[in-house]
């Protein structure tokens, strides 16, 4: 049986995975309309299911983040330190990486690229 912390980690991972899937579609459309030199408006991939914040990222930078299934883009300050660590700060967004455990496992399981 999952503990409360494990269940919360799974909910966090599921919310973030939904936003990542939306951004994958946005990225695919942007790539089709001009390649990796373009920027795209993405949605914050944080755990808050009600977050509607947007961020600007180049298609190439998005590809770099997506090279690791455990990494997500979030608006600065939207990270959850109990589940993830900010591994990169950029102008207008941060990249977070899931800690080992249920949220990292879920991130890998729900990666649309695997």
C-alpha positions in Angstrom: 0.0 0.0 0.0 1.3 3.5 -0.9 2.1 5.9 1.8 0.7 9.4 1.8 4.0 10.8 0.6 4.2 8.3 -2.2 0.6 9.0 -3.2 1.3 12.8 -3.3 4.4 12.1 -5.4 2.3 10.2 -7.9 -0.3 13.0 -8.1 2.5 15.6 -8.6 4.0 13.4 -11.3 0.6 12.9 -13.1 -0.1 16.6 -13.2 3.3 17.4 -14.6 3.0 14.7 -17.1 -0.2 16.1 -18.5 1.4 19.5 -19.0 4.4 17.9 -20.6 2.1 16.1 -23.1 0.5 19.4 -24.1 3.9 21.0 -24.5 5.0 18.1 -26.7 2.1 18.9 -29.1 3.0 22.6 -29.0 6.7 21.8 -29.7 5.7 19.5 -32.6 3.7 22.3 -34.2 6.5 24.8 -33.8 9.0 22.4 -35.2 6.8 22.0 -38.3 6.5 25.7 -38.8 10.1 26.8 -38.7 12.5 24.4 -37.1 14.5 24.5 -33.9 15.5 28.1 -34.2 12.0 29.3 -33.3 10.8 30.0 -29.8 7.6 28.6 -28.5 5.1 29.6 -25.8 4.8 26.6 -23.5 2.7 26.0 -20.4 4.4 25.7 -17.0 4.9 22.0 -16.3 4.6 22.4 -12.5 2.5 20.2 -10.3 -0.3 22.7 -9.7 -3.2 21.5 -11.8 -4.7 25.0 -11.9 -1.5 26.7 -13.1 -2.0 28.4 -16.5 1.3 30.4 -16.5 3.1 30.5 -19.8 6.8 30.7 -20.6 8.9 31.3 -23.7 11.5 28.7 -24.7 13.3 28.0 -27.9 12.4 24.7 -29.6 16.1 23.7 -29.3 16.2 24.4 -25.6 13.0 22.5 -25.1 14.6 19.6 -26.9 17.5 19.7 -24.5 15.2 19.5 -21.5 13.2 16.7 -23.0 16.3 14.6 -23.5 15.9 13.5 -19.9 12.4 12.1 -19.0 12.9 13.3 -15.4 13.2 17.0 -16.4 10.4 19.6 -16.7 10.2 23.3 -17.4 8.5 25.5 -14.8 8.0 29.2 -14.1 10.6 30.2 -11.5 9.3 29.5 -8.0 6.9 26.7 -9.1 9.3 23.9 -8.1 8.4 21.5 -5.2 11.7 20.9 -3.4 10.4 17.8 -1.7 10.1 16.1 -5.1 12.5 17.9 -7.5 15.6 20.1 -7.7 16.2 23.1 -9.9 19.1 22.0 -12.2 19.1 25.0 -14.5 17.8 28.6 -14.4 17.2 30.5 -17.6 15.5 33.8 -18.5 11.9 33.2 -17.7 11.9 29.5 -16.7 13.7 26.9 -14.6 14.4 23.3 -15.4 13.6 20.9 -12.6 14.7 17.2 -12.2 12.7 14.7 -10.2 14.3 13.1 -7.2 14.6 9.3 -7.3 11.4 7.6 -6.2 7.8 7.5 -7.2 7.7 10.9 -9.1 10.8 10.1 -11.1 9.5 6.6 -11.9 6.2 8.1 -13.1 8.0 10.8 -15.1 9.8 8.0 -17.0 6.7 5.8 -17.3 4.6 8.7 -18.8 7.3 10.1 -21.1 5.6 10.4 -24.5 9.0 9.9 -26.2 9.8 6.5 -24.7 
